[in-house]
Amino acid sequence: MGQKNKIKLYANESPLINDAIDRIVVEIHNKKSDDMTSQSVLLTGCSPQCGTTSTCISLGIAFATSQWKTLIIDCDIRKANKFKKLNQKAEVGLEDYLVGKKNNDEDMTVSDIVYETNVENLSYIPCGKYAENSTRMFCSPKMSDVFKYAKENFDYIIFDCPSITVVPDSQILFKKVDGIVLLSALRGVTKKQIKEAKLKIKPYQDKYYGMIVNKVELPLYKKYIKNFDYYFLNKYGEQKLDNNANKKYNRLAQEGGRDI
C-alpha cells in the first residue's frame, strides 16, 4: 500500500479522568506476569454507550506515553461508517483483512491495516467497512493472524469490542486474550445487564480483570476515592498539600464569585 494517513487521537486534559485512567493502567499492568512478552486486554460494555471506545483510547495513550509499544484494535465492524469518527481517513481496516481482500494483485497483510497515530508508540487498527456477520469473521484463521502479528510487534494490545449483551463478537475472542474488562455506566446500565455480562464471562473468570464504571458524578466519586485531588494543581499552580494554598483556597471559597 502507499502512504497511509495518520490517525489523530486526542488525550483527555482532565486531571480527574487521567487520575482514574492511571488507576486502571496500574491494575492492568500488575496483571502482567513476568513471562508475558505482551499483554492483550479486551474491553466490552454491559450495554451500548458505556464509553468503551473512549476508555480504550485513554488507556492506549497512557501505555504509549509510558514507552510501551501499544496497539488499539477496533473490533466493532457492525457499526455503519457514519458513526466511525476514527475511521474516516482509513482506507482499509480489520474487516477488509478478515474478508480476504487484496491490495492490487497481492494478498493483504496485517501490517497493511495498522495505522500510525499522532501519539508516539501508539498504533491503531480501524474496524473497516460495515459487516453484518462479524461473529463468523472473528472465528476465521485470519483473526488468529491478527493476534500473532500483534503479540510479535506490541507490548500492549487493546481490543475495543461491542457490548457483550448485544452481540456475541467479544465472546469469540475471550479465549485468545490475556484479560477481560467489563464497562458499565452509572444509570445507563441495568442490574440485569450486568448479571448477563458477568454470566457470559464466567467460563473465563481467571481472565476477568474487573469492571470500569463510567459516567460517575463528582460527589459520588469523592465519596469512594478520598483525597483523589490531593496532588492536583489549582489554577494558581498550587497543591492542596500546601497549607498556605489551602488557606487561600478557603478564603476565596468564602468570598465567593471567583473560580478556584
NORQUIFEN-V353743 format. One line per field, one symbol per residue. phi: phi as a letter, one per 40 degrees, with the letter a starting at -180 (. if undefined). psi: psi as a letter, one per 40 degrees, with the letter a starting at -180 (. if undefined). A space follows every 10 residues. Layout:
phi: ???
psi: ???
This chain:
phi: .cccccccbb cccccccccc ccccdccccc cccccccabb bbbaccacgc gccccccccd ccccccgccb bbbccccccc dcbbccbcbc cbadcccccg cbbfbbccbc ccbcbcbcbc gbbabccgcc acbcdccccc cccccccccc ccbbcbbbcc bcdccbbcdc cccdccccab bcbbbdgbbc cccccccccc cdcbdcbcch bbbcgccddc ccccbcfcbd bcccccgbbc ccdcccccdc cccccggbcb
psi: iahiihhhih ihehdddddd ddddddddde ehidehdihh hhhiieiife fddddddddd ddddeefhhi hhhhegeehi deegdeedeh diadddddef iihbeiiiid ddehiiiehh ehihhidaih hdfddddeei dddddddddd deeidhhhhh iihdediedd ddededidih hihihheehi dddddddddd edefdeehda hhhifhiddd ddddghfded eihaeefiid ehdddddddd dddddieih.
